Amino acid sequence: MLRFIRQGQRWFVTALVATIGGVFILFFGPWDFSQSAGSTEAPISVDGVQFRREDVTRVRQNIEKQYRDTLGDQFDAVAANLQIQDRAVRQLIDRAILASEARRMGLAASDVEVDRMIRREFDGFRNSEGQLDEEQARAYVVYEWGSVRRFKDAVRTDLLLRKLGRVLLGSAGASRSQARDSLRYQQEEVRIAFVSLDPNDAPDSLEVVPGDVEEFSRTDTERIEAYYKENLTQYRLPERLHLQHVLVRVGDDGEDAARERAAAARARIEAGEDMASVARELSEDEGSKDLGGDLGMLPASDVAQALRDAVAELEAGELSSVVRGEQGFHIVRREDAKPEETRSLEDATLDIATELYRADQAAHFATERADNLRERIAGGQSLEEAARGLQLGIERTAFFRRRPDGYIPDLGDSMEAQTAAFSLGEGAPTWPHPLPVGNKTAFIQLLERRSPDAGEIEAQVDGELERLTEQAQGQAERVWLDERRAQLQSEGRISIDETAFDDTL
């Protein structure tokens, strides 16, 4: 792509030159303002500038290509379809607003300016003698734009919008002092100590008194019912099987010998011996041997397929034949089975009440600790002193910088805590109030602050100044376009026939 297109990506107005000016012109050719208003072939009209369905289609194709290039295999054309359509229409409207404003302001690009730009941008088409290979350049232009005239009109439009960008954005910018302050802000580092109080991390010493739980279950019925409905999935019980088995593993004597030992064990049980006694004597399943082979009530999905198949047709108390499984040979007895079901609210009430009661106790305990910390800090103690006095654990972070998500190493995401950390100073190193960090409460104390080197800052000023200028201009551009778009819409000078695009969605 030509350099003048890449250069156009600096600010929003000039970015339109790159995206919907340069790249789109590569598809559209020159802009045609000759269509009459209200044309049925132009479902988008912006202050007299008309766009056809084909224009929207080409813009959509270009945007979709950008998505595919960026996302690769993760791009979902169906999910992104509506977003791409909206973005295409929005870009065309913005392009038309800018073109209309440029004409209103009387801006123009002369033939001399156009030729100068073209010659400069075609340096790559010079031959070994340094002369422009006009044939190669012309072939490229015709291939990309369709004709030399359309290409020149495209360059003229780009130059026009660049001039418009300079007029609109001339007052937006930043100073070198602002750039230095911004770099210091970004690169400043602090290290803190913190105490994190988790209301879910209650000590074992918090006792649950049965009588209190029962009273809770009678008085907080609405809360219990709400909890039950919100967590219904955890009260859905799968199909379950209660089995007892004897496992004989295949040893050095081979599979046939193992099968015979399993058959002999089954014969003893069939003859009336207690299965639990046989399992304790012969079973090679260390997990259930001491339990007499009892596997307990298990979700059916947790039982090996071979064992599920073996007991599928058995009644409670019936013994399976010798079954070959992955671990060896089994004799299985079906003790009981329960179908998939959901525990009733009545059945789950006491369990829920116990959980909520304990959560309330834990939250109360955490609140008490936070209040005690706050009182000690208000009394003049540092966080470290207060934490030691209350026998609370205190942690320390490594150095960290400001981050957009508020992340603090070892503590978590909290813009409030991050802002507080960088607000603290040597004179008042402990933040006096608790800070929210997710579902936790934290207290923090500044340990050390590290400022960036002045020489390193100065070496980066030019780049930061450019970034801040682009940011300021981008903001000015967005404000201007939003205001102009709103004005045109209120005056009825923007019209979109959405039905014209129904078959594209």
Secondary structure as UniProt FT lines:
FT   HELIX           3..7
FT   TURN            8..9
FT   HELIX           12..16
FT   HELIX           17..23
FT   HELIX           24..28
FT   TURN            37..38
FT   TURN            40..41
FT   STRAND          44..46
FT   TURN            47..48
FT   STRAND          49..51
FT   HELIX           53..71
FT   HELIX           72..74
FT   HELIX           77..104
FT   TURN            105..106
FT   HELIX           111..121
FT   HELIX           123..125
FT   TURN            128..129
FT   HELIX           134..145
FT   HELIX           148..169
FT   TURN            170..171
FT   HELIX           176..187
FT   STRAND          189..197
FT   TURN            199..200
FT   TURN            204..205
FT   HELIX           210..219
FT   HELIX           221..230
FT   HELIX           232..235
FT   STRAND          236..237
FT   STRAND          240..248
FT   TURN            252..253
FT   HELIX           255..270
FT   TURN            271..272
FT   HELIX           275..282
FT   TURN            286..288
FT   HELIX           289..291
FT   TURN            292..293
FT   STRAND          294..299
FT   HELIX           300..302
FT   HELIX           305..311
FT   TURN            312..313
FT   TURN            316..317
FT   STRAND          323..324
FT   STRAND          329..338
FT   STRAND          341..342
FT   HELIX           345..378
FT   TURN            379..380
FT   HELIX           383..389
FT   TURN            390..391
FT   STRAND          395..396
FT   TURN            404..405
FT   STRAND          407..408
FT   TURN            409..411
FT   STRAND          412..413
FT   HELIX           415..423
FT   STRAND          435..437
FT   TURN            438..439
FT   STRAND          440..450
FT   HELIX           454..490
FT   TURN            491..492
FT   STRAND          494..496
FT   HELIX           498..504
//
